[in-house]
Amino acid sequence: MNMFLATLLSPLIGGILLGLIDHPRLAARINVATGVSTFVFSLLLAVQVLDVKSVDAMGGWFHLDAYNVFLVALTTFVGMTTTIFSGPYMRHELEGGRVDRLRLRLYHSMFQLFQFGMLLGFTSNNIGVLWVSLELATLATVLLVSLYRTPASIAAAWKYFILCGMGIALALFGTVLVYFTSSTVLGHGNEALTWTLLYAHAAELDPAVMSIAFCFLMVGYGTKVGLAPMHAWLPDAHGEGPTPVSAVLSGLLLNLALYALVRCKMLVDGATGTDMAGHIMMGFGLLSLAVAALSLHKQRDIKRMFSFSSIEHMGLMTFAFGIGTTLSSFAALLHMTVHSLVKSGIFFTVGHAAQAMGTQKMSEIRGLIRHHPGIGWGLLIGTAAIAGFPPFGVFTSEFLLFTAALESYPWTTLPLLLGLLVAMAGLFRFVQPMVYGEPAEHAVPVHVNMLPVYVHFALALALGLAIPDFLADWYEQAAALIVSVTPAGGGA
């Protein structure tokens, strides 16, 4: 699996190299080159894996199937476009004095090490290593959130570190409980933490212990997903960190935590033979949707507003995976794709808007479409897409989710619909004056690169119009893997 090693090691080598380079323009180019190479390697890897359905690598320490190799490709694509966006963005921050050359080196290095942690987590076949990879990605993003070294950014980084540290500690305890019961079946070696073996022997695991373990895993990994009421770290981290960090936090890191949670649900479903894990996920998903939808109406900072939109959509995905049918899992995977594309594109646009207006306060951002038409149209189109307007892919995935909910749990469609309508109203309540309001006198010209934004939105539009056959087959394979151990009562 040479492509696997190339994919995994490319960001690690790039991160180490970028930590040594003190030339800003050269570092930006190497950062982009690393992102492009990692994405190309991941596509070649995906082709190899989809041909054989699943494969183990490195003596069984890593496992690749349709579910995680899809997320690997999505992660590397968003990572690549973020490196392209961050070149002019971080150059503006350097010229404006918000960062110096040393902190720019830290940014480039930690960005690639974050990518490495993500890829390690998605591909690891060991639930202990999965936990470690999430911790690695967390530590890298803590340094990125605090990059500006302002009191507010340091406070946000500490809040992120403490809350997510508590969450990851609970997830560790849940992992220990899984090992407690799996070691009686698989022995006390590495096999008791190997996910493929746990999955194959799930019916032999103690259902009571696995139920308790999932409660800890749900709260622990749910903190990283940004689910309510464990979401308090997410708006601060978005509001105070550099915009490229917001893009990968919403578009990538939350996906890894949800991936870990779904893998754990698969084990619990097989051990208990009940819908307990799915029902818990559905409850947290609906709660997150409600909290985020109402919170959107109280925001004053543009990045914090869209961070609550991320909480809303992670709630929808968690709810969809909780339903546990093939259709709902298909909808969740599609929603994961289009949310990553659209939300990262929105944050790219928001970053340029904040630089142009010199502020993140929504009350002071006005007339974008006149001062900076590209930024204004980008913000308007992105908001329409993330709010679920047709024909964008978010509408398609939400329609499939509603269909799945109507088939399995009809009563949930009303709170889903109300939550989405309240969230949409909250978004357009603030976006409309920012785009069409009276032109702001304090606006300044900035060098922007809107190519990644329009590529992301174009892909989201294409997925809303027609999902390519190869991608639909990919989603179907992944959905079949996720629900294959779901009991009949869950509607699989």
N, C-alpha and C positions, 0 to 999 in steps of 0.2 A: 504494500500500500504506500508507494512512494508519494502519491498525490496527497495522502493523508498527512504524512510527515511534513511535506512542503506547506500544506495549509496551516498546520498547527505551529510550525516553527517560524514561518515567515514573520508574523507580528512580534514574536519573541526576539528574534535577531534584529528586526527593525527597531524595536524599543530600546534594546541595549545600545545599538549604534547611534540612535538619535539622542541618547543621553550624553554622548560624547561630542556632539557637533555643536559648535557655538556660532555658526553662520546661519542667520534666520532664513534667508531665501533658499539656501542649499538644504536646510533641514525641512522646509516646507515641501520641496520637491521630493526628497527621500520619503517623507511621510505619505505623499500621494503615490509614489512608486510602490511603496510597501502595501498600501491599500489596494492598488490595482492588481498586484501580483497575488495577494492573498485571495482576492475575489476570483481571479482566473483559475487558481489552483482549486478553489472550492467547487467551481463549476465542473471541472474535469473529475473531481472526486465524486460529485453527485451523479454524474453519468455512469461512473464505474459502479457505484452502490445500487442505483436503481436497476441496473442490468441483472444483479444477483439478489435483489430484495433486501438482504442484510449481510453484514460481514463483520467479523472480529479482527482487530488489529493489535499488534504489539503483545502477542501472547494472551489475548483476551482482556487486556487492561482497558481497551477501547472497543466500543461497539457502535456500528453505523447502520442505520435503517432509514426508511423513508421519512420517519418523523423527525429525527434529529439532523439528518443531512439537509433537509429542507430548511431548517432553522439556521444551519451553518451557512448555506448560500445566502439567505436573507440577511444574516448578520454581516457577512463580508461585503455584501452590496451596499448596505447602508453605511458601513464603516468606510468604504471606498469613497462614496459621494460626500461623506462628512469631511474627509481629508481634503477633498477638492474645495469644498466650501470654506474650510477653516484657514486656507492660505491667505486670501485677502482679508478675512475677518480678523485673524490674529495679527496680521501686519498693521492693521488700523489700531488695534489695541496696543501694539508696541510703539507705534508712532505717537499715540495719545498719552503714553506714559502709564497706562494701567498695568502693564507687565514690563519686566525688563528681560534682557537676553537670557539670564539664568532661569527665570520662571518659564520662558518660552521653551527652553530645553526640557524643563520638567513636564510641560504640557505635552510636547510631542512624544516623549518617552512614555509617560503614563498612559497616553491615549492608546498606543500600540500594546502596552502590557495589559491594559483593560481588554483589548480585543483578544489577546492570548488567553486571558482568564475565561472569557466568554466561550471561546472555541474549546478550551479544555473541559469546561462544564458540560457543553452539549454532547461531546463525544465520549466522555468517560463512561466506562462500564462499571464503575465502583461508586456507590452512593456516598461513601466517605470522601472520595476525591471530588465528587460533585459539590459537596458541602465546602471543601477547601477552595474550589475554583470560584464559588460565589463570594467567599471571604476575600480572595485575591482581587476580584473585580471590584468589591466594595472598597478595599483599601486604596486601589488606584483611583477610584472616582472621588474618594474623600480628599485626596491631594488635588484633584482637578477642581472640585467645588470651592476649595479654599485658595485657588490660584491668585486671586486679586489681593489677598491678605488684608482686606478691610475688616473692621470689627464684625460687620454683618455677615460676610462670607465665612469668616472663621467660626462664628456662632452657628451658621447653617451647617458647616462641615462637622462640627462637634455634635450637633443634634442628629445629623445623618449617621455619624459613627456610633453614637450611643444607642439610638433607637434600633438601627439595623444590627448593631452588635448584640443587643438583647434578643432581637428576633432570630438571629443566626444561632445564638446559644440555645434557644428553644428548639430550633431545627436540629441542632446537634443532639439534644436529649432525645428527640424523636428518633433520630438515626440510631442512637444507642439502644433504644427499646426495640427497634427492628432487629438489630444485631442480637439482642437478648433472646429473641424467639428463633431467629434464623440459625443461630449457632447450634441449637439443639437438633436441627435438621441437616445442616450442611457442614457442621464442624466449626472449630474456632479459628480457622484460617481466613485468608482473603476471600474464599468462596462465599462466606456468610454475608459479605457486603457486595458481591458481584451481582449486578442488576439482572442480567440474563438468567442466572441460576435462581435468584429470588423469584423472578417472574415464572420460571418453569415449575417451581415448588411452592407457589403462593398458597395453594389449597392446604398445604401441610403446616403453614404458620399458624400460631395461636391467634384466633380471631379477636379475643379480648385484648391482648397485648397490642395487636396491630391497630385496633380501634383507638386505644389510648395514644399510641404513637402518632396516629394521623392527626389527632387534636393538637399535639405539639408541633407537628410538621405544618399543619394548616396555619397556625398563628405565626410560626417562625418564618416559613417561606412566604406566607401572606403579607408579612411586614415588608419583605423585599418587593413583592408584587405591587405594593402600594394600596392594598385593600383597606377599606374603612373597618374598624376604627384605628388601624395601625398605620395610617397614611401620613401622619403629621410631618414626617421628615421631607416628604417629596416636594411640596410647594416651596419650602425654604431652599432646598438644594437647587431647584430649577431657577428660583429668583436670583440667587447670588452667584452662581457659577457661570463660566463662559457659555455662550449659546451652543457651540458644538457639543459640550458636555450634556446640555439639556436634550439635544437631539438623540444622542446615544443612550441616555438614561431612559427616555420615554420609548424610543424605538427599539432598544436592544436589551438593556439590563433587566427590565421588567419581564421580558419574554423568557429569559433564562430562569428566573425564579418561578414563573408559571409553568415552565417545562418541568422543573424539578417537582412541583406540586402534582402535576398530572401523572408523572412517572410513579410517584408515591400512591396516588389514587388507584392506579392499575394494580399495585400489589395488594392494597387493602380490599379492593373489590374481589380479587381472587381468594383472599384469606377469609373474608367474612361472608361472602355470598349475598350481601345486602346492598342497598343503595345509600348506606349511611354517609360515606365519604362524598358522594355526589350531592346529597341533600345539604351537607355542610357547605360545600362550595357554592351551591345555588344561593344559600342564605347570605353568605358573604358577598356574592356578586350583586344581588339585589340591594343590599345595604350600601355597598360602595356606589352603585348607580344613583341611589337616592341622595346620599351625602354629597357626592360630587355635583349633581345637578343643582341642588340648592346652593352649594357653596360658590358656584360660578357667578351667581348674582351679587356676591358681596366683595368681589375682587377689585383691586385698584392697580395692580401690577400686571402687565400683559403676559409675562412669562409664568407668573403664578396662576393666572387664569387658565392658560393652556395646560398647566400641570394638573389642574383639577379635571380637565377634559381627558387627560391620560388615565386618571383614577376611574373616571366613568367607563372608559373603553376596556380597561383591564377588568373591571367588574363584569362587563358584558361577556368577555372571553371566559372568565372564571365560571360564570353562570352557564355558558354554553357547554364547556367541558363537564360541568356538574350534571347536566341533563343525561349525558352518557350514551347518546345514540350516534349512529354513523352520520346522520344528517347534521346534528348539532356540533359534532366534532369537525366535520367538513366546514361548517359555518365559522367555527372558532379559528380554524387554521387560515381560512380566507381573511377573516377579520384581523388576525394577527399580522398578515401580510400587508393589507391595505392600511392598517393603523400605523405600522412602522414606516411605510412610505409617506403617508400624508402627514403624520405628526412630525417626523423629522423635517419634511419640507416646510411645514409651518414654522418650526423653530428657526430654520435657516432664514426665512423671511422676517420673523420677529427680531432676530439678531441684527439684520441690516436696518430695520425700522428703528430700533433703539439707538443704533449708532447715528443714523441720520437725524433723529430728533434729540439726541443727547440725553435720553431718559427712557425708563421703562414704565413710567406712570401713564396710564391710559388717558387720563384727563389732559395730558400735555402732548399727546400724539394726535395730530389732526391733519387732514388734507393730504394723506399719503399719495393718493392717486394723481394729484396735481404736481406735488413736489418731486415724487419718485414713482412714476407710473408702474414700473416693473414691480416694485415692492408693494404698492397698493393693490394691483391686480393679483399678485401672489397671495397676499393676506386674504383677500376676498374669496378667491377660488379655493384656497386651502380650507378656509372656514366652512364654505359650502360643502366641500368634500367630507370633512370630518363630522359635520352635523348630519350627514346621511342623505344629502340631496342626490336624487338620480341625475345622471346615470353613473355616478362614481361607484367604485367598488365597495365603499362602506355601506351604501344603500343595499347592494346585493347581499352582502354578508349579514346585515341586520334583517333583511327580508327572510333569508334562510333560517336565521335564528328564531324569528317569530314563527315560522312554519314548524320548526322542530319543537318549540315550546307549546304551540297549539296542539300538536300531536300527542305530547307526553304529559304536559302540565298546563292545561288551558287557562287556569286561574292566574298564571304568572304573566299573561300577555298584557293585562291592564296595567300593573305597576311598571312593566317594561315600557309600554307606550307613553305613560305619563312621565316617566323619568327622562326619556329621550326628548319629549316635547319641551319640558322645563329646561333641559340642558341646551337645546337648540336656541330657545329664547334668550338664555343667559349669554350665549356666545354672540348672537347678532345684536343684542342690546348694546354691547360695547364696541364691536367691530365696525358697525355702520358709521358712527361719527369719526372713528380713527381713519377710515378710508375716504369718506365723503365730506367730512366736516370742513370748516373754514381753515384755509392753509395756515400752518404754524409759522410764525416769523423767525423762530429760532432754529429752523431746519438748516442743515448743512449738507453739501454734496459729499457722497461717499462712493468709493469704488466697490461695486457689488458684483457678485457672480451668481446670477439667477439660474444658470444651467442646471445645477443639481435639483433646484426647486421644480423647474418645469419637467425634468425627466421623471421625478417622483410622481408629480400630479398626472402626467401623461400615462404612466404605468397604472396608477389607480383608476384612471378613466377607462383604460383598455380592459382592465379586469372587471369593471362594471358593465361594459358593453358585451364582452364575450371572453370567457375563460378559455385559454388554449387547451386543446385536448391533452397535451403532455402534462400540463400543470394540473388539470382536473384529475387525471390519473394519479398524479403524485399525491394530491390531497386525499384521494380515495384510499390509496395504499396506507397513508399515515393514519387516516381516520379508522381504518380497519384494524390497525395495530392497537390503537388506543382503546377501542371498545371490545376487543376480542375476548376479554375476561369479564366483561360487564354481565351481571346476572340478568336473567330474563325479565325480572321485575323492573329493571331500569329502562326497558324499552329498546334494547339493542336489536 
